[in-house]
Amino acid sequence: MPFKNMPLMKAAAALSLAVAVAPAAPRMAMAADTLATCRAIGDATQRLACYDALAAAAATAPATPVASAAPANAPAAAPPVPEDPVARFGKEKLPRTEEQRAQDDAEQQEEMHSTVAKSVALSYRLFAVTLENGQTWVSKEALTFDPKPGDEVRVMHGLLGSYSMVVGRSRVVKATRIN
């Protein structure tokens, strides 16, 4: 192969690459705009959730742009209804995907109030307490009295991802959610 044709071959390769990448250019511009939007978010957990949503959208996006089946003037789909904050309390300790965990962290409450629906005595004055909302919490420390149905329960965030629970007139004890 003669060397005088080398610049022509480089130009042809660059042109074929540009043609191959051209359909992805609008998506890349949109992704850059979305990255800039995520980067501008001040709260770290919300910023991470934004990046996770962008990564999930990129993973599920088709390889080539597809024309939308909906007309341009069609109303946008309704956003999903968020889960009740009380039902979500403590759920970040249950097995979840990273995306679900990031969403839960961004929407987390500091404490939850409910009442005892049922309690089961475990060994050493530990109890499994099922609340009215269906959650079950197990005390990690001995309670000073047996929880009865109808007793008020307050569960709070502790340090390093732990939880504290107060049942009725009991003292504050460490607890963990099991469902």
C-alpha positions, 0 to 999 in steps of 0.5 A, a space after each residue: 500500500 503506498 504511503 501517499 494514500 494514508 491521509 485519504 484512508 484516515 479521512 475515510 475512517 473518520 467519516 465512517 466513524 462520524 456517520 456511525 456516531 451521528 444517530 447517538 449525538 442527540 442522546 449524548 447532548 441530552 445526557 450531558 445536559 442531564 449530567 450537568 443537572 445532576 452535578 448542580 444538586 447540592 444534597 449528596 443523596 439526591 445527587 446520587 439518586 439523580 446519577 443512578 436514575 441517569 445510569 438506569 435510563 442509559 442501560 434501558 435505552 435502545 441502541 438506536 433512536 426510535 420514533 415515539 409511538 405517542 403523538 407530540 401533543 399527547 399528555 405525559 404519563 402520570 408520575 408513579 405514586 410514592 410509597 407511604 413514608 411510614 410504610 417505608 420507614 426502616 425498609 433500607 435495612 431490608 434486601 433492596 437494589 441500589 436504586 431502591 436504597 438511594 431513593 429510600 435514603 433521599 426520602 427518609 423520615 427521622 422517626 415513625 409513630 404507630 401502635 402495637 398490633 401483636 407482640 411475641 416474647 423472645 428470650 431474655 426479655 426481647 420482643 418481636 413487635 408487629 405494628 398496626 402498619 404491618 412492620 415487625 421490629 425486634 428489640 435488641 435490648 430487654 424491654 422493661 415490660 411486656 408490650 400489649 396490643 394498643 401500646 404506642 410505639 415510636 421508632 427513631 433513627 440512631 447513629 450509623 444506621 441503627 434504630 431505637 424504639 420506645 414501646 409504651 412506657 418502656 425505656 429506649 432500646 435498640 431495635 431492627 426491622 425484620 419485614 
